[in-house]
Amino acid sequence: MTVEVTTLDNGLRVISDSMPHLETAAVGVWVDTGARHETPEQNGISHVLEHMAFKGTTTRSALDIAESIEAVGGHLNAYTSRDQTAYYARILDKDMDLAVDILSDILQNSTFDEQELSREKEVIVQEIGQTHDTPDDIIFDHLQETAYPDQALGRSILGTSEGVRGFSREKVSDYMSSRYLAPKMVLSASGSVNHDELVRIATEKFGALAVDGQSNMDAADYQGGDYREARDLEQVHFALTVPGVSYKDEDFYTSQILAGLLGGGMSSRLFQEVRERRGLCYSIFSFASSFADTGLFTVYAGTGPDQIGDLSRVVVDELLKATEAITEEEVIRAKAQHKAGLLMGQESPAARCEVHARQMLIYDRVISATEIAETIDAITAEQLRQVAERLFVGATPTIASMGPVKNLESYDRFAARFN
C-alpha cells in the first residue's frame, strides 16, 4: 500500500494513496462532526450545513461551484452521518488543484446567503417528507430513536421540518466555525496523486483553518424498546436491533462476519430459513453498525401482515441458534464475502479515499487491506459463536415496525425470547 500521511502545523492530516496506473483521482475532506454532536436545538444542522456549503462563497456563486467542477468533467458531492461529514470530488489527475481549491473555498468561505438558505431549507423539508413516505427508509430512524431515546445518537440526521426551518444564517455559520477545526479534519486523496504536491496544495489552501473550538459528544446510552406504527401498507416493515460493538472493540470484525453469516446474502442463515424454507418474506438482511462508543446489530425484513408473527419468532430463533453451533463452511463463506468486498473496494479510488479518511478519524492511522484481511482470516467458528452469545443471549431488543402490525406479538413476549 502506497499511503503517505503528513500532519500540517495546524493539525490537519493529509493522506495520499498513489494508484499510478490511473489518470483520475478522488479527493475529499472528512470532518469529525455529525448529527450526534448536535444539541437538541441543533438537530439537523450538520446536514443543513452540508447542503449550504455548495450554495456560494465569497468568490463563487452556487452556479460557479457547479460549473467549475463540471467544466473539467468532475463530480462534487457530500454526505452527513451521525459521526462525520464528508465533502469529496472525482476528477482527472490534472485537476487536483482545482478540486482542493473548491473544497477549501466551500469549507472556509461559505457566505450562507439568506435567500439561498431559505430555499435550501425548503429543499431539505422536502427531503424529510420523502423519507417519511419511504417506510423501508424511515423505519431505521424510528429504530435508532427507540434504541437511543432523548439523545443525539437517536435523533434523525435530517432533523425535523420545524427545526430546519428555524435555523438562521448565524446559527449555521457559528456551527461551522466552532466545529470545522483542523485537528478534526482529514484531507484524503487516492488515485493518480503525488503526496508532496498534495501537501503543498493543502498547506496553501487549508493552512489558516482554526485549531480551537467545540468538540463535545455525549456518551451513548442504549435503552431499547418498541416502536410500532399502524399504516395502510401492503407489507409490515420490521426492524430488530440489539446492542452491538464500537469501532474499537476487539470483536468489531467478528461482528461484521457474523452479520454476513446470518443475513449477508442468499446463502445466509436468515435468507435460507426465513425466505427460502418458510416463504415468510421477500427481503431480509442483517448488518452490524458501529459508532465511536457503541454499536448495533440489526435485522430488517419486509413481510405480509399474516406472516409477521411467525417471521419475528423465527428471526430470534436463528439469532440464538448461532450461539450454539456455527459450521466451518459457513465461516469460510462469510469471510470470503467480506474479504471480496474489501478487495473490490481497493479498485476504486473513491472507496479507498473514504476508507483511509474514516480510519484516520477513528483509529488515528490508516489500516491496510492486507492487515484487515489477516484479521478476518484469523477469526474462528468458536469466536463467532462467542460473539453471538455476547450479543444475543439476554439482550434487550429494540423493535421498529410499520404497516399492518396487529399480528406482531407484544414487546414483552418478544423480548422474553432472548432470555
N, C-alpha and C positions, 0 to 999 in steps of 0.2 A: 504494500500500500504506500503510495507516494503522497502522504499527507504531511503538510508542514503547518505549524502553528506559531504565530507571533502575537504577543500582547503589547498593545500600544501603551504609551505613557499614561493615558487616562483610564486604562483598564479594559478597553475594547479588545476582544480577541478576534484575530483574523486567521481563518483556516483556508488553506488551498489544497486541492486534491487533483493532481495532474492526471489527465487521461489523454496522452499525446496523440492518439490515433484519431481524435475528434477535431472538428473545426468549429464546434459550438461549445457553449458553456452555460452553466446555471449559476446564478449568484443571488444571495439574499441576506437579509438581516433578520435574525431571530431575537425577540425581546423576552426576557424572563418576567413577563407580567401578563396576566389574562383575567378571565372572569372571576377566579377565586381570590384575586387581590382587591376586589371591589368591596366597598361598604354597601349596606342595603340601599342607600340613596344613590349609589353609583351603578347599580346593577344594569348592565348592558353598555356601559360607557366605553369599555375596551373595544367592543365591536363597532360602536359609533365612530370611535377614533380611527379604527382601521379603514372604515369607509371614507372618512373625511380626509385622510392623508392623500387621497387621489384627487381632491377637489380644488386644488390650487395652492401655489406657494407665492412667495414674494416675487419670483421671477417667471413662473409658469402658470398659466391657467389650467383648468381641468382638461380642456381640449389640447393644450400644448403638451401636457404629460402623455396623453394617449397617442397623439400624433408623433411625438418624439421617439417613442419606443417602437411604434408600428411602422414608422418610416424606414426602419432598418430591419424589418421583419421579425422584431422581438415580441415578447409576450410578458406582461406585467400583471401580478396578482397578489393576493394576500389572504390570510385567514386568522381567525381568533379561536383559541382553545381555552380550556379552563386554566391551564398553566402558562401558556405562552401566546405571543402574537408574532406573526411572520409576514414579511414583505419580500417578494422574490421575483426574479426575471429569468427568462430564457432568451439567449442572444447568440449571435455569431461571435467568435472569439475577438474579432477586431473591434467590437462594440462594447467591450468590458468597461472602458472609461465612461461611456455614456450611461450604461446601466447603473454603475455605482454612483455616478453624479445624480441621476434621478432619485435613487434610493436615499441618498444623503439629503437631497433637497426636500423630499416629502416628509422625512423624519425630523428635520430641523427647522424648516422654513414654511411649514403649512400656515396659511392665514386663517383658516376656519371661517371663511366668509359667511355672513349671516344668512344671505339668500341661499347659498349652496347648502348650508347646514339645515335650513328649513326644508328644502326639497329632499335632502338625503334622509332626514328623519322620517319623512313620509314613505320613502322607498323602504326603509327598514321596517316600518309598521306593516307594510305590505308583505315583507318577508316573514314577519312574525305571524301574520294571518295565514300565509301559505303553509307555514309549519303546522299551525293548529288544524289546518284542513288535511293534513297528511298523517293518519294515525300511526303508521309504522315509523314515523319520524318523531312526532311529539311524545310517543309512548316512553321514549328514553329520557326525555326531560322530566316526565312525571316520576319515572323510576329513580332518577338521580335526586330529585327533590324529596322523595319519600325516604330514601336511604340516608340523606344528609339534610334533615329539615332545619330551617331557620339559620342557615349558614351559607357562606358564599359558594362553597363547593356544590351545594344543592340547587342553587339558583340557575335559571336559564342563561346561556351565553348571550342570547339576543336581548334579554331583559323583557320588560313589559311595554305595551304601546304607550301607556300613560307616562311611564318613567322616561322612555326615549324622547317623547315629545317635550319633556321638561328640561332636557339638557340645554344649557346655554353655551354660547361660544366660549365664555370664560371657564366654565366647568370642564369642557373638553380640552382646552388649551392648558389649563392648570394640571389636569390629569397627565397629559403627555409630558410636560416639563418636570413633573415630580417623579415619574415612573420610567421614562425612557432615558436611562443612565448608562454611561459607557461600560461600567463593570457588569451590568446586567444585560449586555447585548453582545451578539456574535455576528460577525460578517463571514459568511461561508461561501466558497465557490468551488465548483467541480467542473471538469472538462478540460478544454484547451485553455489553461490558465498558468501564468507564471507567478510564483509566490512573491518574489521581490517586487514585481510590478504591482501586484495586488496590495501589498503592504504600503507601497508608495502612494497609491491612489487613496487607500483607506486613511492614511495619515493626513493627507491633504483635505479629504472630504469630511472625515469624522473626528479629526483631532481636537475640535472645540466642543465636543459633546460634554455635557455636565457629568460630574462624578458623584455628587451627593444628592440625596432625595429620599423619598419614602420607599419602603420595601416590605411592608407588613403583610403577613398571611396567617390567618387563624388556622390552628391545628384542626384536622378533620375529626368529626365526632359522629361515627356511624350509629344510626338508631334502628333502621329497618321499620317495616310496617306495610300497610296495604293501601293502594290507590286503585279504585275501580270506578269507571265511568260508563254508564249505560248510554250507548249511541245506536242509532238506527243504521247499522252496518251489516254487511253480509258475513263478515268474519269477526271473531274475537281476536284482538291483538294482545298477546300475553307475553310479559317480560318478567323474568325472575332473576334476582341477583342476591349474592351473599358476599360478605367481606372477603376481599382478595389480598394482594400483596403490593407493596410500593415498588418503585423502580429499583431501589437499593436493597431490597430484601433478597436474601440468599436463594429464595425459591422463585425469583422472578421468571427465569427462563423455564423452569419446570412447570410453572403455572401456565405459561404460554403453550407449551407442548401438551399439557393436559387439556386445555381448551380445544386444541386442534383434534386431539384424540376423541374427545366427547362430542364435538359438534363442528368440526372444521371442514367437512367435505362429505361427499356421498358415501364414503366408506366408514364414516364416523359412527359411534355408537348411537347417538341420538337420531341421526338421519335414518340409520338402518332399522332401529327398533320402533321409533315413533311414526315415521313415514312409510318405510318400505314394508315392514312386517304388519303393522297395525292400521296403516292408512288414516292416521289421525290428523294429518296436516299436509299442506303443500310445502311450506317453508319452515325450516327450523335450523338454528345455528347457535353456537356459543362462542364467547370471546372473553379474554382476560384484559381488563384495562387497568392501568396503573397511574398513580399520581406521586407527588413528592413524598407523601407521608401515609398513603393508604392505597387501596385498590378495590376493584370489584370483579367478581366472576359472574358472568351474565349469560342467560339463555333466553332467546326470543323464539316465539312461534306464532304463526297465524293459523287459526283453526276455525271450524264451524261451531255454532252455539251448542249443538248436541254432543260435540266431541271434547269441549274444553275441560270437563270434569275428568275424563279418562286421561287426556293429554297431560294435565298438570300432575296427576299422580304418577304416571309413567316417567315423566321427566325427573322427578325426585328419586324414584326407584333407580333410574340409570345413574344418577349422580352418586348415590350411595353404593351401588354395585362397584364403582371404581375404587372404593375404599377396601374392597375385599380381594380383588384379583385383576391384574392387567397383564395381558399376554405380551410376549416379546415381539410378536408380529405386529401388534398394534403400536408398540413403541417405535419400532423401525419405520413404520409407515408415517406416523405423526412427525417424527424427527426429520424424515426425508422431505415432507411437505414444508416444514418450517425452514429448513436449510435451502430448499429450492427457491422459496420466496425471497429469502435473504440474498442469495447469489444472483437471482434475476434482477433484484434491485440494484446490484452493483453495475449493471449495464446501463443504468440511467443516471446521467449527471444530476438531474433534478432530485432524484431519490437520495443519491449519495450526499449531495449538498445539504439536504434537510436532515438526514440521519446524523451527520457529523455535528451540525449546529445543535441539535437537540441533545446529543451525547455530551457536548461541552457544557451546556447549561445544567444538565442533570448530574453528570459524573466528574466534570471539570477535566475531561480528557476525551480523546477520540478512541473508540474501541474498534479494532479491525474486524472485518468479516471472518477472518481466519480464527481469531480468538473467540468470537461468538460461536462459530461452528464447532470448535473444540469443546466449548462448554456444553453445547447441545449434545454432542456425541457422547459425553460422559454421563448423561442422565440415564438412570436405570428405571426398570419397571417398578422396583421397590420404592424408589424416590417419588415416582409419580403416585403410587398408592398412598404413600405417607402424606403427600401434599393434598391429595383428595380427602384424606381423613382430617387433615388440618382445616380444610376449607368447609367441608360439608357436614361432618358429624357435630350435632348440637348447634348448628349455625342458626342465627336469627335472620330469616329471609326477608327480602323486600319484594313485593309483588306490585306490578302495574298492569292493569287490564282495561281495555276499551272495546265497546261493541255490545252485543247481546250477552252479558256476563252472568246472567242469573244462575246458570248451572255450575259456576265456579264455586267450589266449597268455601266455607268461611276461612278467614285468615288463621284463626286459632287452630283449626283442624289441619290446615295445610302446614303451618309451622311445626306442629307436633310430629310431622313425618320425618323431620330431621333429627329427632331425638331417639 
